[in-house]
Amino acid sequence: LLVDLQMPVMDGYAATARIRELEGGSSSKASENSGSACRVPIIALTAHAMASDEQKCKGVGMDAYLTKPLNLEELTKTM
């Protein structure tokens, strides 16, 4: 799932936190999930290019952080 950090109604941070809550609070990466529940991989796609933004993304449970303009090769590698 690609999420922008600045979305109307609910920003990417809140959306990710809510998804993780619905998943049962999983904070490990999808590949490390040993439980039977599915964990949605979430990638931040944003114009925010500060290290603090990346840390905040990781803190709410995002799996990766990509900045705009999007580099297709980087997206493919990340996915």
N, C-alpha and C positions, 0 to 999 in steps of 0.2 A: 504494500500500500504506500503510495507516494502522498505525503502531506505537506502542505505549505504551512509555515508558522503563522502567517497572517491570513486567516480565513474569516468570513463573516459568521456571526452567531457564536461559533466555538473555534478558538485558535488551535493550531496543530498540537501544542503542548497539552491542552485540555482534552482534545480528541484522543490523543495517544494514551493519556492517563486513564480515560474512561474505557478505552478498548482493553487496556491491560487489566483494569478492575473487573471487567466482564469476563476476562480470561482466567480470573482467579488470582490476580496479582503477580503473574509470572514476570520475573525481572531478568531471567537468563535469555540468551540468544536462542533463536528458533532451533538452530542446529544442536544446541546443548540441552534442549528440553527432553527430559527423561520420562515425563508423564505421558499419559495417553491423550491429553487435551491438545488441540491444535493451537499454535501460537502464530499470529499473523506477523510477518516481517513488515516493519514500518521504516520507511526511509524519508527523512526530512529533505525537502527540496525548497530552498529558500534563497533570497537575496542577502540574508544576514550572514556575514562572513567573519564574525568575531568568535574567538575561541570560547568565550563564555556562552555564546549561543549553542555551540556544539556540545558543550558540557551539560547545558540545561536539557538538550534533546536526549542525550544519553541518560540523564537523571530521571526522565519521565518514562523511559523504556523504549526509545527509538533505537533501531539497530544500526542505522547509518545516517550520514549527514552529507548532503551534496548541495553545492551553491550554484546559483544562476549566474551567468548563462550556463545552461546544462551542456555538459560534454557527453555525447552519446556513448563514447568508449568507456568513460568513467561510470556511467549508469549501468552499462552492460556488465562491467567488471564487478560492480557493487551487488548487482542482483544475482 
